[in-house]
Amino acid sequence: VTFTAISFIPSSGRDVISINPKTGEIHLTAALDFEEVSVFDFRIEARDHGTPPLSGHCSVELEVLDVND
């Protein structure tokens, strides 16, 4: 199975969120700032290597909390 993150809202999520294509683990690649973006929405697609290939999707909502206030 191969995992891919798609359909980021806002599109800047591509710059701070990555997914391991083999395990599906979600990682941050940069710091998040509540004042800039408080919520990221994106979809994860899991696709197998069968013939024909089958896929499934899930939605992820990442909420950024403001711990400074």
N, C-alpha and C positions, 0 to 999 in steps of 0.2 A: 504494500500500500504506500502511495506517495501523497503527502499532505502539502497543500498550497493555500496561502492566505490571499483572498481576493476581495474586491469591492469595499475598499476602505472609505469610511466617512468620518472625518474629513480625509481627503487624499494624502495629507501630510502624515497620516498613520504609517504609510509605507516607509517613512524615514526613521521611525522609532520602534516599530514592531516587526519581528521576524519569526518565522516558524521553521523548526527543523523538519525537512522534508521526509525523513525516515521515521521519526518518532512522534511528530505532531506537537512537540513541546513549543510553547510560545515564550519568546524572550524579548526583552527590551534592549534596543541597541543604542539608546540615548536617554537622557533624563527627560522626565515629563514635567510640565509646568501647568498647574491648575488654571492660572490666569490666561494662558494661551488657549488650551483646549481642555475641557473638563470631562468629555466622553468621546471614546473612539468606538465605532461600530465597524465590524468586518465579518466576513464569512470565511470559513475554512472548508475546503473541498478535499475529500479523501477519495483517491482513485486507485483501483486495483490494476493488476497487470494481466488480467484475463482476456479471453477472446470471446465476445467483445468486452472491452473494459467497462466496469461498473463504477459508479461514483455516488457519494453521499455528501451532504452539506450540513453545516451547522452555523448558527449565528453566535458571535461573541460580542459582548458589550464590556468594554474596559472603562471603569469609572475612576477618574483621578480625584483623589481627596486632597483638600488644601489643609495641610497640617500646620501651616504657619499662623493661622488665625485662631 
